[in-house]
Amino acid sequence: MTQVTLHIDSKKKWAAIKAILEAMDIAYDAQEPVKEISEKEQVLLRRAEADIAEGRLHKFKSHREILGR
C-alpha cells in the first residue's frame, strides 16, 4: 500500500483532486489542519517565554567546551 500526503491550499484545487480520486475509485482520508495550539504546547511556550524574560538561558557551548577538550 502506498501513502501520499498532500498539502492543498485552496478549496478549488481540493475539489478537482477529490473528483479525480473518486473517479479512479481511490480511497482517501482528508484532514483539516490544526489551527489551535494544544494545551501541552501552550504550557511549554509559556515556560520558554518565562525563561527568556527571567534570564535563565545560557550561551550554547559545544560538548568539547563543556568537557574541557
mmJSON file of the N, C-alpha and C atoms, coordinates in Angstrom:
{"data_MODEL":{"atom_site":{
"group_PDB":["ATOM","ATOM","ATOM","ATOM","ATOM","ATOM","ATOM","ATOM","ATOM","ATOM","ATOM","ATOM","ATOM","ATOM","ATOM","ATOM","ATOM","ATOM","ATOM","ATOM","ATOM","ATOM","ATOM","ATOM","ATOM","ATOM","ATOM","ATOM","ATOM","ATOM","ATOM","ATOM","ATOM","ATOM","ATOM","ATOM","ATOM","ATOM","ATOM","ATOM","ATOM","ATOM","ATOM","ATOM","ATOM","ATOM","ATOM","ATOM","ATOM","ATOM","ATOM","ATOM","ATOM","ATOM","ATOM","ATOM","ATOM","ATOM","ATOM","ATOM","ATOM","ATOM","ATOM","ATOM","ATOM","ATOM","ATOM","ATOM","ATOM","ATOM","ATOM","ATOM","ATOM","ATOM","ATOM","ATOM","ATOM","ATOM","ATOM","ATOM","ATOM","ATOM","ATOM","ATOM","ATOM","ATOM","ATOM","ATOM","ATOM","ATOM","ATOM","ATOM","ATOM","ATOM","ATOM","ATOM","ATOM","ATOM","ATOM","ATOM","ATOM","ATOM","ATOM","ATOM","ATOM","ATOM","ATOM","ATOM","ATOM","ATOM","ATOM","ATOM","ATOM","ATOM","ATOM","ATOM","ATOM","ATOM","ATOM","ATOM","ATOM","ATOM","ATOM","ATOM","ATOM","ATOM","ATOM","ATOM","ATOM","ATOM","ATOM","ATOM","ATOM","ATOM","ATOM","ATOM","ATOM","ATOM","ATOM","ATOM","ATOM","ATOM","ATOM","ATOM","ATOM","ATOM","ATOM","ATOM","ATOM","ATOM","ATOM","ATOM","ATOM","ATOM","ATOM","ATOM","ATOM","ATOM","ATOM","ATOM","ATOM","ATOM","ATOM","ATOM","ATOM","ATOM","ATOM","ATOM","ATOM","ATOM","ATOM","ATOM","ATOM","ATOM","ATOM","ATOM","ATOM","ATOM","ATOM","ATOM","ATOM","ATOM","ATOM","ATOM","ATOM","ATOM","ATOM","ATOM","ATOM","ATOM","ATOM","ATOM","ATOM","ATOM","ATOM","ATOM","ATOM","ATOM","ATOM","ATOM","ATOM","ATOM","ATOM","ATOM","ATOM","ATOM","ATOM"],
"id":[1,2,3,4,5,6,7,8,9,10,11,12,13,14,15,16,17,18,19,20,21,22,23,24,25,26,27,28,29,30,31,32,33,34,35,36,37,38,39,40,41,42,43,44,45,46,47,48,49,50,51,52,53,54,55,56,57,58,59,60,61,62,63,64,65,66,67,68,69,70,71,72,73,74,75,76,77,78,79,80,81,82,83,84,85,86,87,88,89,90,91,92,93,94,95,96,97,98,99,100,101,102,103,104,105,106,107,108,109,110,111,112,113,114,115,116,117,118,119,120,121,122,123,124,125,126,127,128,129,130,131,132,133,134,135,136,137,138,139,140,141,142,143,144,145,146,147,148,149,150,151,152,153,154,155,156,157,158,159,160,161,162,163,164,165,166,167,168,169,170,171,172,173,174,175,176,177,178,179,180,181,182,183,184,185,186,187,188,189,190,191,192,193,194,195,196,197,198,199,200,201,202,203,204,205,206,207],
"type_symbol":["N","C","C","N","C","C","N","C","C","N","C","C","N","C","C","N","C","C","N","C","C","N","C","C","N","C","C","N","C","C","N","C","C","N","C","C","N","C","C","N","C","C","N","C","C","N","C","C","N","C","C","N","C","C","N","C","C","N","C","C","N","C","C","N","C","C","N","C","C","N","C","C","N","C","C","N","C","C","N","C","C","N","C","C","N","C","C","N","C","C","N","C","C","N","C","C","N","C","C","N","C","C","N","C","C","N","C","C","N","C","C","N","C","C","N","C","C","N","C","C","N","C","C","N","C","C","N","C","C","N","C","C","N","C","C","N","C","C","N","C","C","N","C","C","N","C","C","N","C","C","N","C","C","N","C","C","N","C","C","N","C","C","N","C","C","N","C","C","N","C","C","N","C","C","N","C","C","N","C","C","N","C","C","N","C","C","N","C","C","N","C","C","N","C","C","N","C","C","N","C","C","N","C","C","N","C","C"],
"label_atom_id":["N","CA","C","N","CA","C","N","CA","C","N","CA","C","N","CA","C","N","CA","C","N","CA","C","N","CA","C","N","CA","C","N","CA","C","N","CA","C","N","CA","C","N","CA","C","N","CA","C","N","CA","C","N","CA","C","N","CA","C","N","CA","C","N","CA","C","N","CA","C","N","CA","C","N","CA","C","N","CA","C","N","CA","C","N","CA","C","N","CA","C","N","CA","C","N","CA","C","N","CA","C","N","CA","C","N","CA","C","N","CA","C","N","CA","C","N","CA","C","N","CA","C","N","CA","C","N","CA","C","N","CA","C","N","CA","C","N","CA","C","N","CA","C","N","CA","C","N","CA","C","N","CA","C","N","CA","C","N","CA","C","N","CA","C","N","CA","C","N","CA","C","N","CA","C","N","CA","C","N","CA","C","N","CA","C","N","CA","C","N","CA","C","N","CA","C","N","CA","C","N","CA","C","N","CA","C","N","CA","C","N","CA","C","N","CA","C","N","CA","C","N","CA","C","N","CA","C","N","CA","C","N","CA","C","N","CA","C","N","CA","C"],
"label_alt_id":[null,null,null,null,null,null,null,null,null,null,null,null,null,null,null,null,null,null,null,null,null,null,null,null,null,null,null,null,null,null,null,null,null,null,null,null,null,null,null,null,null,null,null,null,null,null,null,null,null,null,null,null,null,null,null,null,null,null,null,null,null,null,null,null,null,null,null,null,null,null,null,null,null,null,null,null,null,null,null,null,null,null,null,null,null,null,null,null,null,null,null,null,null,null,null,null,null,null,null,null,null,null,null,null,null,null,null,null,null,null,null,null,null,null,null,null,null,null,null,null,null,null,null,null,null,null,null,null,null,null,null,null,null,null,null,null,null,null,null,null,null,null,null,null,null,null,null,null,null,null,null,null,null,null,null,null,null,null,null,null,null,null,null,null,null,null,null,null,null,null,null,null,null,null,null,null,null,null,null,null,null,null,null,null,null,null,null,null,null,null,null,null,null,null,null,null,null,null,null,null,null,null,null,null,null,null,null],
"label_comp_id":["MET","MET","MET","THR","THR","THR","GLN","GLN","GLN","VAL","VAL","VAL","THR","THR","THR","LEU","LEU","LEU","HIS","HIS","HIS","ILE","ILE","ILE","ASP","ASP","ASP","SER","SER","SER","LYS","LYS","LYS","LYS","LYS","LYS","LYS","LYS","LYS","TRP","TRP","TRP","ALA","ALA","ALA","ALA","ALA","ALA","ILE","ILE","ILE","LYS","LYS","LYS","ALA","ALA","ALA","ILE","ILE","ILE","LEU","LEU","LEU","GLU","GLU","GLU","ALA","ALA","ALA","MET","MET","MET","ASP","ASP","ASP","ILE","ILE","ILE","ALA","ALA","ALA","TYR","TYR","TYR","ASP","ASP","ASP","ALA","ALA","ALA","GLN","GLN","GLN","GLU","GLU","GLU","PRO","PRO","PRO","VAL","VAL","VAL","LYS","LYS","LYS","GLU","GLU","GLU","ILE","ILE","ILE","SER","SER","SER","GLU","GLU","GLU","LYS","LYS","LYS","GLU","GLU","GLU","GLN","GLN","GLN","VAL","VAL","VAL","LEU","LEU","LEU","LEU","LEU","LEU","ARG","ARG","ARG","ARG","ARG","ARG","ALA","ALA","ALA","GLU","GLU","GLU","ALA","ALA","ALA","ASP","ASP","ASP","ILE","ILE","ILE","ALA","ALA","ALA","GLU","GLU","GLU","GLY","GLY","GLY","ARG","ARG","ARG","LEU","LEU","LEU","HIS","HIS","HIS","LYS","LYS","LYS","PHE","PHE","PHE","LYS","LYS","LYS","SER","SER","SER","HIS","HIS","HIS","ARG","ARG","ARG","GLU","GLU","GLU","ILE","ILE","ILE","LEU","LEU","LEU","GLY","GLY","GLY","ARG","ARG","ARG"],
"label_asym_id":["A","A","A","A","A","A","A","A","A","A","A","A","A","A","A","A","A","A","A","A","A","A","A","A","A","A","A","A","A","A","A","A","A","A","A","A","A","A","A","A","A","A","A","A","A","A","A","A","A","A","A","A","A","A","A","A","A","A","A","A","A","A","A","A","A","A","A","A","A","A","A","A","A","A","A","A","A","A","A","A","A","A","A","A","A","A","A","A","A","A","A","A","A","A","A","A","A","A","A","A","A","A","A","A","A","A","A","A","A","A","A","A","A","A","A","A","A","A","A","A","A","A","A","A","A","A","A","A","A","A","A","A","A","A","A","A","A","A","A","A","A","A","A","A","A","A","A","A","A","A","A","A","A","A","A","A","A","A","A","A","A","A","A","A","A","A","A","A","A","A","A","A","A","A","A","A","A","A","A","A","A","A","A","A","A","A","A","A","A","A","A","A","A","A","A","A","A","A","A","A","A","A","A","A","A","A","A"],
"label_entity_id":["1","1","1","1","1","1","1","1","1","1","1","1","1","1","1","1","1","1","1","1","1","1","1","1","1","1","1","1","1","1","1","1","1","1","1","1","1","1","1","1","1","1","1","1","1","1","1","1","1","1","1","1","1","1","1","1","1","1","1","1","1","1","1","1","1","1","1","1","1","1","1","1","1","1","1","1","1","1","1","1","1","1","1","1","1","1","1","1","1","1","1","1","1","1","1","1","1","1","1","1","1","1","1","1","1","1","1","1","1","1","1","1","1","1","1","1","1","1","1","1","1","1","1","1","1","1","1","1","1","1","1","1","1","1","1","1","1","1","1","1","1","1","1","1","1","1","1","1","1","1","1","1","1","1","1","1","1","1","1","1","1","1","1","1","1","1","1","1","1","1","1","1","1","1","1","1","1","1","1","1","1","1","1","1","1","1","1","1","1","1","1","1","1","1","1","1","1","1","1","1","1","1","1","1","1","1","1"],
"label_seq_id":[1,1,1,2,2,2,3,3,3,4,4,4,5,5,5,6,6,6,7,7,7,8,8,8,9,9,9,10,10,10,11,11,11,12,12,12,13,13,13,14,14,14,15,15,15,16,16,16,17,17,17,18,18,18,19,19,19,20,20,20,21,21,21,22,22,22,23,23,23,24,24,24,25,25,25,26,26,26,27,27,27,28,28,28,29,29,29,30,30,30,31,31,31,32,32,32,33,33,33,34,34,34,35,35,35,36,36,36,37,37,37,38,38,38,39,39,39,40,40,40,41,41,41,42,42,42,43,43,43,44,44,44,45,45,45,46,46,46,47,47,47,48,48,48,49,49,49,50,50,50,51,51,51,52,52,52,53,53,53,54,54,54,55,55,55,56,56,56,57,57,57,58,58,58,59,59,59,60,60,60,61,61,61,62,62,62,63,63,63,64,64,64,65,65,65,66,66,66,67,67,67,68,68,68,69,69,69],
"pdbx_PDB_ins_code":[null,null,null,null,null,null,null,null,null,null,null,null,null,null,null,null,null,null,null,null,null,null,null,null,null,null,null,null,null,null,null,null,null,null,null,null,null,null,null,null,null,null,null,null,null,null,null,null,null,null,null,null,null,null,null,null,null,null,null,null,null,null,null,null,null,null,null,null,null,null,null,null,null,null,null,null,null,null,null,null,null,null,null,null,null,null,null,null,null,null,null,null,null,null,null,null,null,null,null,null,null,null,null,null,null,null,null,null,null,null,null,null,null,null,null,null,null,null,null,null,null,null,null,null,null,null,null,null,null,null,null,null,null,null,null,null,null,null,null,null,null,null,null,null,null,null,null,null,null,null,null,null,null,null,null,null,null,null,null,null,null,null,null,null,null,null,null,null,null,null,null,null,null,null,null,null,null,null,null,null,null,null,null,null,null,null,null,null,null,null,null,null,null,null,null,null,null,null,null,null,null,null,null,null,null,null,null],
"Cartn_x":[0.844,0.0,0.889,0.535,1.283,0.478,1.173,0.515,1.15,0.313,0.779,0.142,0.94,0.426,0.455,-0.672,-0.776,-1.177,-0.582,-0.962,-1.6,-2.907,-3.668,-4.117,-3.809,-4.036,-5.307,-6.128,-7.376,-8.49,-9.703,-10.857,-11.087,-10.747,-10.914,-10.009,-8.76,-7.818,-8.268,-8.745,-9.201,-10.377,-11.298,-12.463,-12.02,-11.036,-10.543,-9.851,-9.009,-8.292,-9.256,-10.234,-11.234,-12.016,-12.386,-13.118,-12.285,-11.002,-10.115,-9.992,-9.79,-9.661,-10.921,-12.067,-13.328,-13.567,-13.196,-13.366,-12.488,-11.322,-10.406,-10.647,-11.661,-12.02,-10.837,-10.169,-9.037,-9.512,-9.209,-9.596,-8.7,-9.296,-8.524,-9.064,-8.236,-8.604,-8.221,-9.206,-8.953,-8.97,-7.97,-7.878,-7.702,-8.394,-8.241,-7.008,-6.277,-5.109,-5.53,-4.702,-4.966,-4.649,-5.616,-5.434,-5.045,-5.298,-5.006,-3.852,-3.119,-2.023,-2.618,-2.126,-2.635,-2.249,-2.931,-2.662,-1.222,-0.741,0.629,1.644,1.41,2.307,2.237,1.051,0.908,1.706,1.687,2.453,3.946,4.416,5.83,6.219,5.336,5.599,5.683,4.753,4.786,6.066,6.489,7.724,8.941,8.982,10.104,10.139,8.974,8.915,9.337,8.963,9.366,10.878,11.462,12.914,13.641,13.138,13.75,13.612,12.416,12.157,12.979,13.213,13.92,15.412,15.893,17.331,17.885,17.109,17.576,18.214,18.527,19.154,20.661,21.398,22.855,23.34,24.491,25.083,25.382,25.134,25.391,26.881,27.228,28.606,28.628,29.675,29.795,30.137,29.935,30.249,31.739,32.569,34.02,34.384,33.724,33.988,33.531,32.394,31.887,32.822,33.327,34.212,35.656,35.964,37.316,38.307,37.868,38.769,39.055],
"Cartn_y":[-1.174,0.0,1.236,2.208,3.456,4.568,5.411,6.537,7.821,8.791,10.082,11.175,12.161,13.3,14.526,15.187,16.402,17.569,18.705,19.938,20.836,20.953,21.686,23.007,24.098,25.425,26.124,25.455,26.102,25.066,25.511,24.615,24.189,25.067,24.757,23.585,23.644,22.562,21.267,21.358,20.169,19.542,20.349,19.82,19.062,19.59,18.929,17.61,17.626,16.407,15.36,15.796,14.879,14.195,14.951,14.375,13.315,13.576,12.607,11.342,11.503,10.341,9.486,10.137,9.394,8.729,9.386,8.792,7.559,7.58,6.443,5.42,5.653,4.761,4.531,5.633,5.593,6.061,5.27,5.639,6.777,7.72,8.847,9.26,9.943,10.459,11.931,12.801,14.245,14.744,15.528,16.086,17.593,18.293,19.747,20.054,21.088,21.441,21.927,21.645,22.076,23.559,24.338,25.781,26.268,25.489,25.91,25.1,25.729,25.059,24.258,23.036,22.194,22.788,22.339,22.839,22.537,21.352,20.972,21.895,22.207,23.109,24.524,24.956,26.281,26.383,25.315,25.297,25.404,24.637,24.691,26.077,26.692,28.035,29.052,28.973,29.905,29.736,28.489,28.243,28.81,28.606,29.123,30.645,31.279,32.739,33.248,32.534,32.92,32.772,31.713,31.527,32.689,33.135,34.266,35.534,35.782,37.011,37.07,35.938,35.906,35.616,35.549,35.375,34.03,32.986,31.646,30.893,31.587,30.943,31.137,30.162,30.224,30.145,30.737,30.684,29.229,28.864,27.495,27.2,26.027,25.557,24.198,23.948,22.635,21.606,20.364,19.31,19.282,19.658,19.679,20.767,21.92,23.013,22.639,21.966,21.548,20.521,19.592,18.544,19.013,20.223,20.762,20.148,19.753,19.117,20.04],
"Cartn_z":[0.0,0.0,0.0,-0.785,-0.873,-0.237,0.516,1.168,0.659,0.334,-0.165,0.679,1.078,1.833,0.939,0.825,0.011,0.891,0.647,1.332,0.276,0.325,-0.688,-0.087,-0.797,-0.234,-0.709,-1.501,-1.912,-2.07,-1.842,-1.953,-3.397,-4.335,-5.756,-6.159,-5.729,-6.033,-5.367,-4.119,-3.412,-4.138,-4.631,-5.354,-6.602,-7.312,-8.526,-8.187,-7.177,-6.787,-6.249,-5.471,-4.918,-6.035,-7.058,-8.195,-8.902,-9.056,-9.711,-8.867,-7.566,-6.684,-6.708,-6.668,-6.684,-8.033,-9.125,-10.455,-10.625,-10.005,-10.101,-8.996,-8.165,-7.062,-6.112,-5.758,-4.835,-3.461,-2.444,-1.077,-0.595,0.13,0.65,2.005,2.749,4.067,4.098,4.203,4.222,5.659,6.004,7.35,7.259,8.122,8.202,9.046,8.689,9.505,10.888,11.858,13.231,13.328,13.789,13.843,15.231,16.261,17.622,18.197,19.082,19.774,20.929,21.106,22.191,23.546,24.591,25.945,26.362,26.025,26.38,25.702,24.422,23.705,24.266,24.713,25.309,26.607,27.408,28.66,28.355,27.374,27.001,26.496,25.72,25.205,26.334,27.288,28.429,29.248,29.454,30.206,29.468,28.154,27.367,27.397,27.284,27.344,28.716,29.78,31.134,31.302,30.74,30.807,30.14,29.004,28.303,29.132,29.647,30.411,31.695,32.328,33.609,33.469,32.245,32.014,32.42,32.316,32.702,31.538,30.475,29.322,29.39,28.916,28.904,27.467,27.215,25.887,25.539,24.299,23.854,23.906,24.428,24.439,23.766,23.031,22.41,23.487,23.18,24.145,24.456,23.493,23.724,24.738,24.629,25.563,26.973,27.062,28.37,29.006,28.201,28.717,28.854,28.376,28.502,27.541,26.384,25.409,24.269],
"occupancy":[1.0,1.0,1.0,1.0,1.0,1.0,1.0,1.0,1.0,1.0,1.0,1.0,1.0,1.0,1.0,1.0,1.0,1.0,1.0,1.0,1.0,1.0,1.0,1.0,1.0,1.0,1.0,1.0,1.0,1.0,1.0,1.0,1.0,1.0,1.0,1.0,1.0,1.0,1.0,1.0,1.0,1.0,1.0,1.0,1.0,1.0,1.0,1.0,1.0,1.0,1.0,1.0,1.0,1.0,1.0,1.0,1.0,1.0,1.0,1.0,1.0,1.0,1.0,1.0,1.0,1.0,1.0,1.0,1.0,1.0,1.0,1.0,1.0,1.0,1.0,1.0,1.0,1.0,1.0,1.0,1.0,1.0,1.0,1.0,1.0,1.0,1.0,1.0,1.0,1.0,1.0,1.0,1.0,1.0,1.0,1.0,1.0,1.0,1.0,1.0,1.0,1.0,1.0,1.0,1.0,1.0,1.0,1.0,1.0,1.0,1.0,1.0,1.0,1.0,1.0,1.0,1.0,1.0,1.0,1.0,1.0,1.0,1.0,1.0,1.0,1.0,1.0,1.0,1.0,1.0,1.0,1.0,1.0,1.0,1.0,1.0,1.0,1.0,1.0,1.0,1.0,1.0,1.0,1.0,1.0,1.0,1.0,1.0,1.0,1.0,1.0,1.0,1.0,1.0,1.0,1.0,1.0,1.0,1.0,1.0,1.0,1.0,1.0,1.0,1.0,1.0,1.0,1.0,1.0,1.0,1.0,1.0,1.0,1.0,1.0,1.0,1.0,1.0,1.0,1.0,1.0,1.0,1.0,1.0,1.0,1.0,1.0,1.0,1.0,1.0,1.0,1.0,1.0,1.0,1.0,1.0,1.0,1.0,1.0,1.0,1.0,1.0,1.0,1.0,1.0,1.0,1.0],
"B_iso_or_equiv":[0.0,0.0,0.0,0.0,0.0,0.0,0.0,0.0,0.0,0.0,0.0,0.0,0.0,0.0,0.0,0.0,0.0,0.0,0.0,0.0,0.0,0.0,0.0,0.0,0.0,0.0,0.0,0.0,0.0,0.0,0.0,0.0,0.0,0.0,0.0,0.0,0.0,0.0,0.0,0.0,0.0,0.0,0.0,0.0,0.0,0.0,0.0,0.0,0.0,0.0,0.0,0.0,0.0,0.0,0.0,0.0,0.0,0.0,0.0,0.0,0.0,0.0,0.0,0.0,0.0,0.0,0.0,0.0,0.0,0.0,0.0,0.0,0.0,0.0,0.0,0.0,0.0,0.0,0.0,0.0,0.0,0.0,0.0,0.0,0.0,0.0,0.0,0.0,0.0,0.0,0.0,0.0,0.0,0.0,0.0,0.0,0.0,0.0,0.0,0.0,0.0,0.0,0.0,0.0,0.0,0.0,0.0,0.0,0.0,0.0,0.0,0.0,0.0,0.0,0.0,0.0,0.0,0.0,0.0,0.0,0.0,0.0,0.0,0.0,0.0,0.0,0.0,0.0,0.0,0.0,0.0,0.0,0.0,0.0,0.0,0.0,0.0,0.0,0.0,0.0,0.0,0.0,0.0,0.0,0.0,0.0,0.0,0.0,0.0,0.0,0.0,0.0,0.0,0.0,0.0,0.0,0.0,0.0,0.0,0.0,0.0,0.0,0.0,0.0,0.0,0.0,0.0,0.0,0.0,0.0,0.0,0.0,0.0,0.0,0.0,0.0,0.0,0.0,0.0,0.0,0.0,0.0,0.0,0.0,0.0,0.0,0.0,0.0,0.0,0.0,0.0,0.0,0.0,0.0,0.0,0.0,0.0,0.0,0.0,0.0,0.0,0.0,0.0,0.0,0.0,0.0,0.0],
"pdbx_formal_charge":[null,null,null,null,null,null,null,null,null,null,null,null,null,null,null,null,null,null,null,null,null,null,null,null,null,null,null,null,null,null,null,null,null,null,null,null,null,null,null,null,null,null,null,null,null,null,null,null,null,null,null,null,null,null,null,null,null,null,null,null,null,null,null,null,null,null,null,null,null,null,null,null,null,null,null,null,null,null,null,null,null,null,null,null,null,null,null,null,null,null,null,null,null,null,null,null,null,null,null,null,null,null,null,null,null,null,null,null,null,null,null,null,null,null,null,null,null,null,null,null,null,null,null,null,null,null,null,null,null,null,null,null,null,null,null,null,null,null,null,null,null,null,null,null,null,null,null,null,null,null,null,null,null,null,null,null,null,null,null,null,null,null,null,null,null,null,null,null,null,null,null,null,null,null,null,null,null,null,null,null,null,null,null,null,null,null,null,null,null,null,null,null,null,null,null,null,null,null,null,null,null,null,null,null,null,null,null],
"auth_seq_id":[1,1,1,2,2,2,3,3,3,4,4,4,5,5,5,6,6,6,7,7,7,8,8,8,9,9,9,10,10,10,11,11,11,12,12,12,13,13,13,14,14,14,15,15,15,16,16,16,17,17,17,18,18,18,19,19,19,20,20,20,21,21,21,22,22,22,23,23,23,24,24,24,25,25,25,26,26,26,27,27,27,28,28,28,29,29,29,30,30,30,31,31,31,32,32,32,33,33,33,34,34,34,35,35,35,36,36,36,37,37,37,38,38,38,39,39,39,40,40,40,41,41,41,42,42,42,43,43,43,44,44,44,45,45,45,46,46,46,47,47,47,48,48,48,49,49,49,50,50,50,51,51,51,52,52,52,53,53,53,54,54,54,55,55,55,56,56,56,57,57,57,58,58,58,59,59,59,60,60,60,61,61,61,62,62,62,63,63,63,64,64,64,65,65,65,66,66,66,67,67,67,68,68,68,69,69,69],
"auth_comp_id":["MET","MET","MET","THR","THR","THR","GLN","GLN","GLN","VAL","VAL","VAL","THR","THR","THR","LEU","LEU","LEU","HIS","HIS","HIS","ILE","ILE","ILE","ASP","ASP","ASP","SER","SER","SER","LYS","LYS","LYS","LYS","LYS","LYS","LYS","LYS","LYS","TRP","TRP","TRP","ALA","ALA","ALA","ALA","ALA","ALA","ILE","ILE","ILE","LYS","LYS","LYS","ALA","ALA","ALA","ILE","ILE","ILE","LEU","LEU","LEU","GLU","GLU","GLU","ALA","ALA","ALA","MET","MET","MET","ASP","ASP","ASP","ILE","ILE","ILE","ALA","ALA","ALA","TYR","TYR","TYR","ASP","ASP","ASP","ALA","ALA","ALA","GLN","GLN","GLN","GLU","GLU","GLU","PRO","PRO","PRO","VAL","VAL","VAL","LYS","LYS","LYS","GLU","GLU","GLU","ILE","ILE","ILE","SER","SER","SER","GLU","GLU","GLU","LYS","LYS","LYS","GLU","GLU","GLU","GLN","GLN","GLN","VAL","VAL","VAL","LEU","LEU","LEU","LEU","LEU","LEU","ARG","ARG","ARG","ARG","ARG","ARG","ALA","ALA","ALA","GLU","GLU","GLU","ALA","ALA","ALA","ASP","ASP","ASP","ILE","ILE","ILE","ALA","ALA","ALA","GLU","GLU","GLU","GLY","GLY","GLY","ARG","ARG","ARG","LEU","LEU","LEU","HIS","HIS","HIS","LYS","LYS","LYS","PHE","PHE","PHE","LYS","LYS","LYS","SER","SER","SER","HIS","HIS","HIS","ARG","ARG","ARG","GLU","GLU","GLU","ILE","ILE","ILE","LEU","LEU","LEU","GLY","GLY","GLY","ARG","ARG","ARG"],
"auth_asym_id":["A","A","A","A","A","A","A","A","A","A","A","A","A","A","A","A","A","A","A","A","A","A","A","A","A","A","A","A","A","A","A","A","A","A","A","A","A","A","A","A","A","A","A","A","A","A","A","A","A","A","A","A","A","A","A","A","A","A","A","A","A","A","A","A","A","A","A","A","A","A","A","A","A","A","A","A","A","A","A","A","A","A","A","A","A","A","A","A","A","A","A","A","A","A","A","A","A","A","A","A","A","A","A","A","A","A","A","A","A","A","A","A","A","A","A","A","A","A","A","A","A","A","A","A","A","A","A","A","A","A","A","A","A","A","A","A","A","A","A","A","A","A","A","A","A","A","A","A","A","A","A","A","A","A","A","A","A","A","A","A","A","A","A","A","A","A","A","A","A","A","A","A","A","A","A","A","A","A","A","A","A","A","A","A","A","A","A","A","A","A","A","A","A","A","A","A","A","A","A","A","A","A","A","A","A","A","A"],
"auth_atom_id":["N","CA","C","N","CA","C","N","CA","C","N","CA","C","N","CA","C","N","CA","C","N","CA","C","N","CA","C","N","CA","C","N","CA","C","N","CA","C","N","CA","C","N","CA","C","N","CA","C","N","CA","C","N","CA","C","N","CA","C","N","CA","C","N","CA","C","N","CA","C","N","CA","C","N","CA","C","N","CA","C","N","CA","C","N","CA","C","N","CA","C","N","CA","C","N","CA","C","N","CA","C","N","CA","C","N","CA","C","N","CA","C","N","CA","C","N","CA","C","N","CA","C","N","CA","C","N","CA","C","N","CA","C","N","CA","C","N","CA","C","N","CA","C","N","CA","C","N","CA","C","N","CA","C","N","CA","C","N","CA","C","N","CA","C","N","CA","C","N","CA","C","N","CA","C","N","CA","C","N","CA","C","N","CA","C","N","CA","C","N","CA","C","N","CA","C","N","CA","C","N","CA","C","N","CA","C","N","CA","C","N","CA","C","N","CA","C","N","CA","C","N","CA","C","N","CA","C","N","CA","C","N","CA","C","N","CA","C","N","CA","C"],
"pdbx_PDB_model_num":[1,1,1,1,1,1,1,1,1,1,1,1,1,1,1,1,1,1,1,1,1,1,1,1,1,1,1,1,1,1,1,1,1,1,1,1,1,1,1,1,1,1,1,1,1,1,1,1,1,1,1,1,1,1,1,1,1,1,1,1,1,1,1,1,1,1,1,1,1,1,1,1,1,1,1,1,1,1,1,1,1,1,1,1,1,1,1,1,1,1,1,1,1,1,1,1,1,1,1,1,1,1,1,1,1,1,1,1,1,1,1,1,1,1,1,1,1,1,1,1,1,1,1,1,1,1,1,1,1,1,1,1,1,1,1,1,1,1,1,1,1,1,1,1,1,1,1,1,1,1,1,1,1,1,1,1,1,1,1,1,1,1,1,1,1,1,1,1,1,1,1,1,1,1,1,1,1,1,1,1,1,1,1,1,1,1,1,1,1,1,1,1,1,1,1,1,1,1,1,1,1,1,1,1,1,1,1]
}}}
